[in-house]
Amino acid sequence: MKIEENYSLLNHNTFGIDVKARYFVEYHSVAELVELLQMDMVKQHPLLAIGSGSNLLFTKNFDGVVIHSKICCYETIRETDKHIYVRVGSGVVWDDFCATVAERGLGGTENLSYIPGEVGASAVQNIGAYGVEVADIISHVETVEIATGKTRLFDVSECEYGYRTSIFKTTLKNQYVVTAVEFRLDKIPQFKLDYGNLSESVASINPLTVKAVRDAVIAIRKSKLPEPSKLGNAGSFFKNPLIAESHFNQLRRQYTTMPFYRADGGLVKIPAAWLIEQCGWKGKTFGGAGVYEKQPLVLINKNNATAGDICLLADAICKSVSNKFGITIEPEVNYI
Ligand SMILES: Cc1cc2nc3c(=O)[nH]c(=O)nc-3n(C[C@H](O)[C@H](O)[C@H](O)COP(=O)(O)OP(=O)(O)OC[C@H]3O[C@@H](n4cnc5c(N)ncnc54)[C@H](O)[C@@H]3O)c2cc1C
């Protein structure tokens, strides 16, 4: 293991913020990770596990140890009539995994294609797109406890998955490092196409395949979202807020075209992109930061933005949504 000091994280966050980590280390196995966690350097400083930094906003230099998984295994572990279970290392690029299983014709990941990031973070974040969340196909999450170096296997039922959240972001935040994830994939794919214009995009394809759905998802995503390599961003900056039915009824009388989705517990989900657009933010800039013209939920590094520019822009957006609609929108991006 190579321990880098005073290491630039510029190539480890998709916003393209040039901050430094006091220490940076990549580990290639569970044994290496356990060895790393026992070092004084780790015990004496804050620790941050990162993937490819596609959901991080570094607000300052990180005066601690940043660790990154290079555990890149991929193996089939068991099989039933309907399912194939695969175990994938946390350092595998998420979309490489989606491409591999699509080639095998296995269903489950196709709607989640082309989401940036790595397999470890997918299980922390509960990534989701086109009506599917990764929690739907996870069976187990393999971890190492930071304090003790002990391995622990979480059944999916213990992960407390919810909208872009898990136990690893809440009760057990910063306590476990994910080393591998076990996925349950369908031998006979069960396509979910009832979200956005996905069904239209694949309507003429017969027979429909996992690869065809994956290609359609990628084409739609490419037409809507900026490529982080060309324009720094972290995807959706805010979560879609959930509001009470009474609040929704009151707003709907005034904003008759307001889009909405019914959610659990009698709550109503309002697209944050619509709220932000209604406040006039689409295409607006602040310092080097901006609101993406095609999708106002995405904040971009337009011109050498500092983290301060992005934070101020995000705060201003939150305030105007709160003033206009009485709704609090919260960042999906992790501020570090
Ligand atoms: C253009 C674009 C589009 C996007 N679209 C979507 C989308 O459609 N749906 C969606 O859900 N997300 C989307 N995202 C957000 C992002 O891709 C996901 O959140 C992704 O899971 C982040 O992966 P990462 O490897 O970059 O993790 P990072 O951003 O590096 O880390 C994310 C969090 O996970 C933790 N973490 C990372 N690895 C580990 C580990 N091994 N063990 C423990 N904790 C760990 C980090 O500490 C941090 O809290 C998008 C981002 C971009 C830039």
The ligand as a Tripos MOL2 file, in Angstrom:
@<TRIPOS>MOLECULE
LIG
   53    58     1     0     0
SMALL
NO_CHARGES

@<TRIPOS>ATOM
      1 C1        -23.6500   13.0130  -13.8410 C.3       1 LIG1
      2 C2        -24.1270   12.3140  -12.5840 C.ar      1 LIG1
      3 C3        -25.3260   11.6220  -12.6070 C.ar      1 LIG1
      4 C4        -25.7740   10.9580  -11.4620 C.ar      1 LIG1
      5 N1        -26.9450   10.2680  -11.5160 N.ar      1 LIG1
      6 C5        -27.3820    9.5870  -10.4330 C.ar      1 LIG1
      7 C6        -28.6060    8.8400  -10.4900 C.ar      1 LIG1
      8 O1        -29.2650    8.7700  -11.5230 O.2       1 LIG1
      9 N2        -29.0000    8.2020   -9.3660 N.ar      1 LIG1
     10 C7        -28.2670    8.2450   -8.2100 C.ar      1 LIG1
     11 O2        -28.6920    7.6250   -7.2210 O.2       1 LIG1
     12 N3        -27.1090    8.9400   -8.1290 N.ar      1 LIG1
     13 C8        -26.6560    9.6150   -9.2050 C.ar      1 LIG1
     14 N4        -25.4970   10.3320   -9.1370 N.ar      1 LIG1
     15 C9        -24.7530   10.3900   -7.8680 C.3       1 LIG1
     16 C10       -23.6060    9.3610   -7.7260 C.3       1 LIG1
     17 O3        -23.3110    8.7990   -8.9690 O.3       1 LIG1
     18 C11       -23.9690    8.2560   -6.7350 C.3       1 LIG1
     19 O4        -24.2710    8.8000   -5.4730 O.3       1 LIG1
     20 C12       -22.8200    7.2290   -6.5880 C.3       1 LIG1
     21 O5        -23.2570    6.1250   -5.8210 O.3       1 LIG1
     22 C13       -21.5800    7.8040   -5.9260 C.3       1 LIG1
     23 O6        -20.5630    6.8550   -6.0800 O.3       1 LIG1
     24 P1        -19.0490    7.1930   -5.8110 P.3       1 LIG1
     25 O7        -18.2670    5.9290   -5.9600 O.co2     1 LIG1
     26 O8        -18.6130    8.3260   -6.6570 O.co2     1 LIG1
     27 O9        -19.1050    7.6080   -4.2700 O.3       1 LIG1
     28 P2        -18.5430    8.9070   -3.5520 P.3       1 LIG1
     29 O10       -19.1910   10.1140   -4.1150 O.co2     1 LIG1
     30 O11       -17.0600    8.8650   -3.5300 O.co2     1 LIG1
     31 O12       -19.0930    8.6690   -2.0720 O.3       1 LIG1
     32 C14       -20.4640    8.7370   -1.7960 C.3       1 LIG1
     33 C15       -20.6990    8.3500   -0.3170 C.3       1 LIG1
     34 O13       -20.4080    6.9760   -0.1360 O.3       1 LIG1
     35 C16       -19.3770    6.8070    0.8440 C.3       1 LIG1
     36 N5        -18.5370    5.6780    0.3730 N.ar      1 LIG1
     37 C17       -17.9800    5.5370   -0.8390 C.ar      1 LIG1
     38 N6        -17.3570    4.3490   -0.9400 N.ar      1 LIG1
     39 C18       -17.5100    3.7350    0.2580 C.ar      1 LIG1
     40 C19       -17.0930    2.4710    0.7990 C.ar      1 LIG1
     41 N7        -16.3940    1.5890    0.0890 N.pl3     1 LIG1
     42 N8        -17.4350    2.1870    2.0790 N.ar      1 LIG1
     43 C20       -18.1510    3.0570    2.8360 C.ar      1 LIG1
     44 N9        -18.5690    4.2650    2.3780 N.ar      1 LIG1
     45 C21       -18.2610    4.5840    1.1130 C.ar      1 LIG1
     46 C22       -18.6400    8.1240    0.9020 C.3       1 LIG1
     47 O14       -18.0300    8.3400    2.1600 O.3       1 LIG1
     48 C23       -19.7920    9.0980    0.6630 C.3       1 LIG1
     49 O15       -20.5190    9.3120    1.8530 O.3       1 LIG1
     50 C24       -25.0010   10.9900  -10.2620 C.ar      1 LIG1
     51 C25       -23.7810   11.6950  -10.2530 C.ar      1 LIG1
     52 C26       -23.3360   12.3380  -11.4000 C.ar      1 LIG1
     53 C27       -22.0290   13.0530  -11.3830 C.3       1 LIG1
@<TRIPOS>BOND
     1     1     2 1
     2     2     3 ar
     3     2    52 ar
     4     3     4 ar
     5     4     5 ar
     6     4    50 ar
     7     5     6 ar
     8     6     7 ar
     9     6    13 1
    10     7     8 2
    11     7     9 ar
    12     9    10 ar
    13    10    11 2
    14    10    12 ar
    15    12    13 ar
    16    13    14 ar
    17    14    15 1
    18    14    50 ar
    19    15    16 1
    20    16    17 1
    21    16    18 1
    22    18    19 1
    23    18    20 1
    24    20    21 1
    25    20    22 1
    26    22    23 1
    27    23    24 1
    28    24    25 2
    29    24    26 1
    30    24    27 1
    31    27    28 1
    32    28    29 2
    33    28    30 1
    34    28    31 1
    35    31    32 1
    36    32    33 1
    37    33    34 1
    38    33    48 1
    39    34    35 1
    40    35    36 1
    41    35    46 1
    42    36    37 ar
    43    36    45 ar
    44    37    38 ar
    45    38    39 ar
    46    39    40 ar
    47    39    45 ar
    48    40    41 1
    49    40    42 ar
    50    42    43 ar
    51    43    44 ar
    52    44    45 ar
    53    46    47 1
    54    46    48 1
    55    48    49 1
    56    50    51 ar
    57    51    52 ar
    58    52    53 1
@<TRIPOS>SUBSTRUCTURE
     1 LIG1         1 GROUP 0 **** ****
